[in-house]
Amino acid sequence: MTDQEFDLMDELYFVKTFTELTDAMDMKHQTIIETLKQLLEQHWVKILDENDNEIGYNATSFAKNINNYHFIATKAGLLAHNGR
């Protein structure tokens, strides 16, 4: 787990919107997007809609809809984060 992934995972113990992440993180907007993609591909984070329904990760629609998504760490992500 990279330092950026670790720092982002710190924020995802509870559901956060993309806006909340960008406000909380001392990272560039694009860096957050790229780090989220890495975490999603590793199944360490999942995407939720505004009703907390899980949405499958799709790289094509991700950038277009990122402002509508909510994010939270998965169990596997929390284990990886705490095991570091």
N, CA, C and O atoms as a GROMACS GRO file, in nm:
protein
  336
    1MET      N    1   0.085  -0.117   0.000
    1MET     CA    2   0.000   0.000   0.000
    1MET      C    3   0.090   0.124   0.000
    1MET      O    4   0.178   0.138   0.084
    2THR      N    5   0.065   0.212  -0.095
    2THR     CA    6   0.144   0.334  -0.104
    2THR      C    7   0.102   0.433   0.005
    2THR      O    8  -0.003   0.417   0.068
    3ASP      N    9   0.185   0.534   0.028
    3ASP     CA   10   0.150   0.637   0.126
    3ASP      C   11   0.021   0.708   0.088
    3ASP      O   12  -0.062   0.738   0.175
    4GLN      N   13   0.002   0.735  -0.041
    4GLN     CA   14  -0.120   0.802  -0.086
    4GLN      C   15  -0.242   0.715  -0.063
    4GLN      O   16  -0.346   0.764  -0.018
    5GLU      N   17  -0.230   0.586  -0.093
    5GLU     CA   18  -0.341   0.494  -0.068
    5GLU      C   19  -0.372   0.488   0.082
    5GLU      O   20  -0.488   0.489   0.123
    6PHE      N   21  -0.267   0.482   0.163
    6PHE     CA   22  -0.285   0.476   0.308
    6PHE      C   23  -0.358   0.600   0.359
    6PHE      O   24  -0.452   0.589   0.438
    7ASP      N   25  -0.315   0.717   0.314
    7ASP     CA   26  -0.377   0.842   0.358
    7ASP      C   27  -0.524   0.850   0.314
    7ASP      O   28  -0.609   0.897   0.390
    8LEU      N   29  -0.553   0.805   0.194
    8LEU     CA   30  -0.691   0.808   0.146
    8LEU      C   31  -0.777   0.709   0.223
    8LEU      O   32  -0.892   0.738   0.256
    9MET      N   33  -0.721   0.592   0.252
    9MET     CA   34  -0.795   0.492   0.329
    9MET      C   35  -0.828   0.544   0.469
    9MET      O   36  -0.931   0.508   0.525
   10ASP      N   37  -0.740   0.628   0.526
   10ASP     CA   38  -0.770   0.690   0.656
   10ASP      C   39  -0.903   0.763   0.655
   10ASP      O   40  -0.973   0.767   0.756
   11GLU      N   41  -0.938   0.820   0.541
   11GLU     CA   42  -1.062   0.898   0.528
   11GLU      C   43  -1.184   0.812   0.501
   11GLU      O   44  -1.297   0.859   0.512
   12LEU      N   45  -1.163   0.685   0.465
   12LEU     CA   46  -1.274   0.605   0.416
   12LEU      C   47  -1.324   0.499   0.514
   12LEU      O   48  -1.381   0.398   0.473
   13TYR      N   49  -1.303   0.522   0.641
   13TYR     CA   50  -1.362   0.434   0.741
   13TYR      C   51  -1.512   0.457   0.749
   13TYR      O   52  -1.588   0.371   0.794
   14PHE      N   53  -1.554   0.575   0.705
   14PHE     CA   54  -1.695   0.610   0.697
   14PHE      C   55  -1.722   0.661   0.556
   14PHE      O   56  -1.631   0.706   0.487
   15VAL      N   57  -1.846   0.654   0.513
   15VAL     CA   58  -1.884   0.696   0.378
   15VAL      C   59  -1.850   0.843   0.358
   15VAL      O   60  -1.882   0.928   0.441
   16LYS      N   61  -1.785   0.871   0.244
   16LYS     CA   62  -1.750   1.010   0.209
   16LYS      C   63  -1.782   1.033   0.062
   16LYS      O   64  -1.767   0.944  -0.021
   17THR      N   65  -1.826   1.153   0.032
   17THR     CA   66  -1.844   1.193  -0.106
   17THR      C   67  -1.709   1.232  -0.162
   17THR      O   68  -1.613   1.252  -0.088
   18PHE      N   69  -1.702   1.245  -0.294
   18PHE     CA   70  -1.578   1.288  -0.356
   18PHE      C   71  -1.542   1.429  -0.308
   18PHE      O   72  -1.425   1.458  -0.284
   19THR      N   73  -1.641   1.515  -0.295
   19THR     CA   74  -1.617   1.652  -0.247
   19THR      C   75  -1.561   1.650  -0.106
   19THR      O   76  -1.469   1.726  -0.076
   20GLU      N   77  -1.615   1.566  -0.021
   20GLU     CA   78  -1.563   1.556   0.116
   20GLU      C   79  -1.418   1.508   0.116
   20GLU      O   80  -1.336   1.554   0.196
   21LEU      N   81  -1.386   1.416   0.027
   21LEU     CA   82  -1.248   1.368   0.017
   21LEU      C   83  -1.154   1.479  -0.028
   21LEU      O   84  -1.046   1.497   0.029
   22THR      N   85  -1.194   1.553  -0.130
   22THR     CA   86  -1.106   1.659  -0.180
   22THR      C   87  -1.089   1.769  -0.076
   22THR      O   88  -0.983   1.831  -0.069
   23ASP      N   89  -1.192   1.795   0.003
   23ASP     CA   90  -1.181   1.895   0.110
   23ASP      C   91  -1.091   1.848   0.223
   23ASP      O   92  -1.019   1.928   0.283
   24ALA      N   93  -1.094   1.719   0.252
   24ALA     CA   94  -1.020   1.664   0.366
   24ALA      C   95  -0.874   1.632   0.334
   24ALA      O   96  -0.789   1.632   0.423
   25MET      N   97  -0.846   1.606   0.207
   25MET     CA   98  -0.713   1.557   0.169
   25MET      C   99  -0.623   1.671   0.124
   25MET      O  100  -0.668   1.766   0.059
   26ASP      N  101  -0.497   1.660   0.158
   26ASP     CA  102  -0.396   1.753   0.109
   26ASP      C  103  -0.329   1.690  -0.013
   26ASP      O  104  -0.208   1.666  -0.016
   27MET      N  105  -0.414   1.664  -0.114
   27MET     CA  106  -0.369   1.600  -0.238
   27MET      C  107  -0.435   1.673  -0.354
   27MET      O  108  -0.543   1.730  -0.341
   28LYS      N  109  -0.368   1.669  -0.467
   28LYS     CA  110  -0.427   1.728  -0.587
   28LYS      C  111  -0.548   1.646  -0.629
   28LYS      O  112  -0.555   1.525  -0.607
   29HIS      N  113  -0.644   1.714  -0.690
   29HIS     CA  114  -0.768   1.654  -0.737
   29HIS      C  115  -0.739   1.528  -0.821
   29HIS      O  116  -0.798   1.423  -0.796
   30GLN      N  117  -0.651   1.539  -0.917
   30GLN     CA  118  -0.620   1.427  -1.006
   30GLN      C  119  -0.552   1.312  -0.932
   30GLN      O  120  -0.574   1.196  -0.966
   31THR      N  121  -0.472   1.343  -0.833
   31THR     CA  122  -0.405   1.240  -0.753
   31THR      C  123  -0.508   1.160  -0.675
   31THR      O  124  -0.497   1.038  -0.664
   32ILE      N  125  -0.608   1.226  -0.622
   32ILE     CA  126  -0.716   1.156  -0.549
   32ILE      C  127  -0.789   1.062  -0.644
   32ILE      O  128  -0.818   0.948  -0.609
   33ILE      N  129  -0.819   1.110  -0.765
   33ILE     CA  130  -0.889   1.027  -0.863
   33ILE      C  131  -0.806   0.903  -0.896
   33ILE      O  132  -0.859   0.792  -0.896
   34GLU      N  133  -0.680   0.922  -0.924
   34GLU     CA  134  -0.593   0.809  -0.960
   34GLU      C  135  -0.578   0.710  -0.844
   34GLU      O  136  -0.576   0.589  -0.864
   35THR      N  137  -0.566   0.763  -0.723
   35THR     CA  138  -0.553   0.677  -0.605
   35THR      C  139  -0.681   0.600  -0.581
   35THR      O  140  -0.676   0.481  -0.546
   36LEU      N  141  -0.795   0.665  -0.598
   36LEU     CA  142  -0.923   0.594  -0.584
   36LEU      C  143  -0.933   0.481  -0.686
   36LEU      O  144  -0.978   0.371  -0.653
   37LYS      N  145  -0.891   0.506  -0.809
   37LYS     CA  146  -0.893   0.401  -0.912
   37LYS      C  147  -0.809   0.282  -0.868
   37LYS      O  148  -0.852   0.167  -0.882
   38GLN      N  149  -0.690   0.308  -0.815
   38GLN     CA  150  -0.603   0.200  -0.770
   38GLN      C  151  -0.670   0.120  -0.658
   38GLN      O  152  -0.666  -0.004  -0.659
   39LEU      N  153  -0.730   0.189  -0.564
   39LEU     CA  154  -0.797   0.123  -0.452
   39LEU      C  155  -0.918   0.043  -0.499
   39LEU      O  156  -0.943  -0.067  -0.448
   40LEU      N  157  -0.992   0.096  -0.594
   40LEU     CA  158  -1.108   0.025  -0.650
   40LEU      C  159  -1.064  -0.101  -0.724
   40LEU      O  160  -1.129  -0.206  -0.712
   41GLU      N  161  -0.957  -0.092  -0.799
   41GLU     CA  162  -0.908  -0.208  -0.874
   41GLU      C  163  -0.857  -0.318  -0.781
   41GLU      O  164  -0.858  -0.435  -0.817
   42GLN      N  165  -0.813  -0.279  -0.662
   42GLN     CA  166  -0.766  -0.377  -0.563
   42GLN      C  167  -0.880  -0.425  -0.473
   42GLN      O  168  -0.859  -0.509  -0.386
   43HIS      N  169  -1.000  -0.372  -0.495
   43HIS     CA  170  -1.119  -0.405  -0.416
   43HIS      C  171  -1.104  -0.364  -0.271
   43HIS      O  172  -1.160  -0.427  -0.181
   44TRP      N  173  -1.029  -0.257  -0.248
   44TRP     CA  174  -1.011  -0.204  -0.113
   44TRP      C  175  -1.110  -0.092  -0.082
   44TRP      O  176  -1.125  -0.051   0.033
   45VAL      N  177  -1.178  -0.044  -0.184
   45VAL     CA  178  -1.279   0.062  -0.171
   45VAL      C  179  -1.396   0.025  -0.260
   45VAL      O  180  -1.378  -0.039  -0.364
   46LYS      N  181  -1.515   0.064  -0.218
   46LYS     CA  182  -1.630   0.044  -0.305
   46LYS      C  183  -1.703   0.176  -0.325
   46LYS      O  184  -1.691   0.270  -0.245
   47ILE      N  185  -1.779   0.181  -0.434
   47ILE     CA  186  -1.856   0.299  -0.472
   47ILE      C  187  -2.000   0.276  -0.431
   47ILE      O  188  -2.056   0.168  -0.449
   48LEU      N  189  -2.060   0.381  -0.375
   48LEU     CA  190  -2.201   0.378  -0.339
   48LEU      C  191  -2.272   0.493  -0.408
   48LEU      O  192  -2.212   0.597  -0.437
   49ASP      N  193  -2.403   0.474  -0.434
   49ASP     CA  194  -2.481   0.587  -0.485
   49ASP      C  195  -2.535   0.665  -0.366
   49ASP      O  196  -2.502   0.635  -0.251
   50GLU      N  197  -2.618   0.764  -0.392
   50GLU     CA  198  -2.669   0.850  -0.284
   50GLU      C  199  -2.761   0.776  -0.188
   50GLU      O  200  -2.790   0.826  -0.079
   51ASN      N  201  -2.807   0.655  -0.226
   51ASN     CA  202  -2.892   0.574  -0.138
   51ASN      C  203  -2.814   0.458  -0.074
   51ASN      O  204  -2.874   0.365  -0.020
   52ASP      N  205  -2.683   0.466  -0.081
   52ASP     CA  206  -2.593   0.364  -0.025
   52ASP      C  207  -2.603   0.228  -0.094
   52ASP      O  208  -2.571   0.126  -0.034
   53ASN      N  209  -2.646   0.227  -0.220
   53ASN     CA  210  -2.643   0.105  -0.300
   53ASN      C  211  -2.507   0.096  -0.368
   53ASN      O  212  -2.457   0.194  -0.423
   54GLU      N  213  -2.448  -0.024  -0.364
   54GLU     CA  214  -2.316  -0.041  -0.424
   54GLU      C  215  -2.325  -0.034  -0.576
   54GLU      O  216  -2.417  -0.087  -0.638
   55ILE      N  217  -2.227   0.034  -0.635
   55ILE     CA  218  -2.216   0.049  -0.779
   55ILE      C  219  -2.087  -0.018  -0.821
   55ILE      O  220  -1.982   0.005  -0.760
   56GLY      N  221  -2.092  -0.099  -0.924
   56GLY     CA  222  -1.971  -0.162  -0.975
   56GLY      C  223  -1.879  -0.059  -1.039
   56GLY      O  224  -1.926   0.037  -1.100
   57TYR      N  225  -1.751  -0.080  -1.024
   57TYR     CA  226  -1.653   0.012  -1.081
   57TYR      C  227  -1.646  -0.006  -1.231
   57TYR      O  228  -1.627  -0.117  -1.280
   58ASN      N  229  -1.661   0.103  -1.304
   58ASN     CA  230  -1.648   0.106  -1.449
   58ASN      C  231  -1.559   0.224  -1.483
   58ASN      O  232  -1.597   0.339  -1.461
   59ALA      N  233  -1.441   0.196  -1.536
   59ALA     CA  234  -1.342   0.301  -1.562
   59ALA      C  235  -1.395   0.408  -1.656
   59ALA      O  236  -1.358   0.525  -1.643
   60THR      N  237  -1.479   0.370  -1.750
   60THR     CA  238  -1.532   0.466  -1.847
   60THR      C  239  -1.624   0.568  -1.782
   60THR      O  240  -1.611   0.688  -1.808
   61SER      N  241  -1.714   0.524  -1.697
   61SER     CA  242  -1.810   0.616  -1.636
   61SER      C  243  -1.758   0.678  -1.506
   61SER      O  244  -1.819   0.771  -1.454
   62PHE      N  245  -1.647   0.626  -1.454
   62PHE     CA  246  -1.596   0.673  -1.325
   62PHE      C  247  -1.569   0.823  -1.325
   62PHE      O  248  -1.621   0.896  -1.241
   63ALA      N  249  -1.487   0.869  -1.418
   63ALA     CA  250  -1.450   1.011  -1.421
   63ALA      C  251  -1.571   1.101  -1.447
   63ALA      O  252  -1.579   1.212  -1.395
   64LYS      N  253  -1.663   1.052  -1.527
   64LYS     CA  254  -1.782   1.132  -1.562
   64LYS      C  255  -1.876   1.147  -1.442
   64LYS      O  256  -1.941   1.251  -1.427
   65ASN      N  257  -1.885   1.045  -1.359
   65ASN     CA  258  -1.983   1.044  -1.250
   65ASN      C  259  -1.923   1.059  -1.110
   65ASN      O  260  -1.995   1.047  -1.011
   66ILE      N  261  -1.794   1.084  -1.101
   66ILE     CA  262  -1.726   1.082  -0.971
   66ILE      C  263  -1.789   1.177  -0.869
   66ILE      O  264  -1.791   1.147  -0.750
   67ASN      N  265  -1.840   1.289  -0.913
   67ASN     CA  266  -1.902   1.384  -0.820
   67ASN      C  267  -2.035   1.336  -0.763
   67ASN      O  268  -2.086   1.395  -0.668
   68ASN      N  269  -2.090   1.230  -0.819
   68ASN     CA  270  -2.217   1.174  -0.770
   68ASN      C  271  -2.194   1.053  -0.680
   68ASN      O  272  -2.289   1.000  -0.622
   69TYR      N  273  -2.071   1.009  -0.670
   69TYR     CA  274  -2.040   0.886  -0.597
   69TYR      C  275  -2.006   0.914  -0.450
   69TYR      O  276  -1.962   1.023  -0.413
   70HIS      N  277  -2.027   0.811  -0.370
   70HIS     CA  278  -1.981   0.806  -0.232
   70HIS      C  279  -1.883   0.689  -0.224
   70HIS      O  280  -1.894   0.594  -0.302
   71PHE      N  281  -1.789   0.695  -0.132
   71PHE     CA  282  -1.686   0.592  -0.123
   71PHE      C  283  -1.673   0.545   0.021
   71PHE      O  284  -1.693   0.622   0.116
   72ILE      N  285  -1.638   0.418   0.036
   72ILE     CA  286  -1.610   0.361   0.168
   72ILE      C  287  -1.512   0.245   0.151
   72ILE      O  288  -1.512   0.176   0.048
   73ALA      N  289  -1.430   0.224   0.251
   73ALA     CA  290  -1.336   0.112   0.249
   73ALA      C  291  -1.410  -0.019   0.263
   73ALA      O  292  -1.512  -0.027   0.332
   74THR      N  293  -1.360  -0.122   0.196
   74THR     CA  294  -1.414  -0.256   0.212
   74THR      C  295  -1.344  -0.324   0.331
   74THR      O  296  -1.247  -0.271   0.385
   75LYS      N  297  -1.394  -0.439   0.368
   75LYS     CA  298  -1.330  -0.515   0.477
   75LYS      C  299  -1.185  -0.548   0.439
   75LYS      O  300  -1.095  -0.535   0.521
   76ALA      N  301  -1.165  -0.590   0.314
   76ALA     CA  302  -1.029  -0.622   0.268
   76ALA      C  303  -0.940  -0.497   0.273
   76ALA      O  304  -0.823  -0.506   0.308
   77GLY      N  305  -0.996  -0.383   0.238
   77GLY     CA  306  -0.922  -0.259   0.243
   77GLY      C  307  -0.883  -0.220   0.384
   77GLY      O  308  -0.771  -0.176   0.409
   78LEU      N  309  -0.976  -0.237   0.476
   78LEU     CA  310  -0.948  -0.205   0.616
   78LEU      C  311  -0.840  -0.297   0.672
   78LEU      O  312  -0.754  -0.252   0.748
   79LEU      N  313  -0.845  -0.424   0.636
   79LEU     CA  314  -0.742  -0.518   0.682
   79LEU      C  315  -0.606  -0.483   0.626
   79LEU      O  316  -0.506  -0.489   0.697
   80ALA      N  317  -0.601  -0.445   0.499
   80ALA     CA  318  -0.474  -0.405   0.438
   80ALA      C  319  -0.422  -0.276   0.502
   80ALA      O  320  -0.302  -0.261   0.526
   81HIS      N  321  -0.512  -0.184   0.529
   81HIS     CA  322  -0.475  -0.056   0.590
   81HIS      C  323  -0.422  -0.078   0.732
   81HIS      O  324  -0.320  -0.021   0.770
   82ASN      N  325  -0.490  -0.159   0.809
   82ASN     CA  326  -0.449  -0.181   0.948
   82ASN      C  327  -0.326  -0.271   0.958
   82ASN      O  328  -0.257  -0.269   1.060
   83GLY      N  329  -0.299  -0.349   0.855
   83GLY     CA  330  -0.185  -0.439   0.857
   83GLY      C  331  -0.055  -0.373   0.812
   83GLY      O  332   0.052  -0.435   0.816
   84ARG      N  333  -0.064  -0.250   0.771
   84ARG     CA  334   0.056  -0.182   0.723
   84ARG      C  335   0.145  -0.140   0.835
   84ARG      O  336   0.250  -0.081   0.811
   0.00000   0.00000   0.00000
